Amino acid sequence: MKIKLFENRNGVFLKAYFPADPAGSAGPADSDASGAAAAPRPAAVICPGGGYRIVGTTEGAPVAERFAAAGYAAFVLHYSVGDFARFDPAPGKGFAAFGPVLDLAEAMRVLRGRADEFGIDENKIVLAGFSAGGHLAAAYTLADSAAPAVPKELLPRALALTYAMGGGADSGGSAALGAGYEIAAMPYREDGAEKAVPVFFHHAKDDAMVPFVCSERLDARLSQEGIAHTFLREEHGVHARPFEAGDAWFGAMLYWLEEAMQL
């Protein structure tokens, strides 16, 4: 199912993946096997990577299908990239004027507003980001300059990051970002709302694209800010192919989410 977010922007949308119902078909559940109204499901909004140049495919559908198999309604965000993912059109406004953050805010607004239609619990949405998508998810949730575009009610219940692009000089080479946008160094929300969003993140020490130190610095910053978090360190992983070296991290994340979102 494709969910359009803006009337005049066909390239920005959500792709939905739902758990299979007892009859084997996938879609929003209206009732359970007994015919009673189905309980709302938790939801996952997935932001794939791609260096803000593309929205990659290897962290979209494969991740969404895993979430759906675990009982989540999963939504892959196809967000603005290239020239639509730059800061220079609105100097000084930071993430509040950053196209992908505005796309993500609209996606969260649509999901919350249509929660009954999609059969989801609007208060149990995890935001999962990979590489540049991890930078996007973290900036959306944590950055003070994003707060004007991201009111507290549009924050996720939990944040899950996979080899998140730091955004600094050693972030993986994104041309869209300059100095001052590293997620471990940027000013966090003045209202402190991000402190209520627990964070799970994992990173392989041999990541060839985003240095492991980016997550080490994020770990230190979250500790400094008093934000509850779990940092899963792995010896080996393949950037942009999150399941190629195994899926133990995904099971660990699901286990963490059960407590973080009180499932």
PyMOL commands that set and color helices and strands:
alter all, ss='L'
color gray80, all
select helices_A, chain A and resi 61-69+82-84+94-97+99-113+115-118+132-142+144-146+152-154+193-196+213-225+248-260
alter helices_A, ss='H'
color red, helices_A
select strands_A, chain A and resi 2-4+13-17+41-47+73-78+120-130+158-162+199-204+229-234
alter strands_A, ss='S'
color yellow, strands_A
deselect
rebuild
show_as cartoon
